[in-house]
Amino acid sequence: MSHAVQEQLSVAEFERRYLGKRAELWRGEVREYMPTGARHGQTTARINVRLGAYLMGADEGELLAAETGFVIRTPAGESVLAPDVAFIRRERIPEGGLPSGFCPIVPDLVVEVVSPSDTERAVHDKAREWLAGGVQVVWVVDPQQRTVTVWDSHGQAQTLTERDTLYGAPVLPNLQIPVRELFG
């Protein structure tokens, strides 16, 4: 669970003060948060393994792990958000590679793993913020409910259960993951 620090910061000031710390910038407001629990970490690792295995044979882009900060700009303000998993298509990565600071390139795919302390509203707000900032697809993975909700660029959401298959389209069109394989 996060708690707000009562100070408005720019992205540049946030990066100067908080790079490497457990915090996000939500429209100028700093939100510090605690480390995640074991089930959250297990689920995130399974997603990374599945996506990493898929991407090993293909030069489709870069997979980025939890805690990577992305600069997200929406009409409501600037944020620096850190998803559990992110993917950026190869053609969107500059010739010199990714920067060492917060990433100004909006991911194509974002995965958020729900923690027990997360409220449904907070999870939905974050998915919508990612989409408003230009992300094409957001997967909200809930280890407690054993579901994956897929949000598309139009803000439409579809919830999958363990009986379903998660498809990577349109970002990773050949990716297929049985949902049950994401949960321990």
C-alpha positions, 0 to 999 in steps of 0.5 A: 500500500502506498501513502502520499508525501505532501509535496508537489514535485516535477518529474525532474525533481522527483528523479533527482530525489527518488531514483532508486527508492520505492516511490511513484509520482502521481500527477506531481504527488509522491507516493511511497510504498512498501515491498510486496509480499511473496505471492505477488513476487512469485506471480511477477516472476512467473510472468517475467519467465513466460514473457522472457522465454517468448522474447528469447527467440524473437527480437521484438523489443525489451522486457523491463522488470519491476521498479522501472520508472516510466514518465507518463504524461496525460492531460491530468498531469505528469506521473512516474509510474513503476509497473511490475512488468513492462514491454517496449517494442524494438522499433520504439527504442532509440538507437543509443538504447534506453536511458539510465534514468526514468524511461521517457518511452511509454511501454506498449504493454504493462503488467500490474500484479494486484497486492492484497492491500490494493483497492479495486478503485486504485487498480482501475485508476492506475490501469486507466492512467497507463492507457491515458498516457499511451500504453496499448495494453494493460494486464492486471493480474490478481493472484488472490482471485486468480484472474487477469483483466486485460485493458485495451487502448480504448479502456475496455476490460475483459477478465480471464480466469484460469480456464482461459488463455491470455493472448499478447495481441496486439502488442505480442501477437504470437504470445499465448499463456494459459492463465493457470500457469501464472499462479502458484 
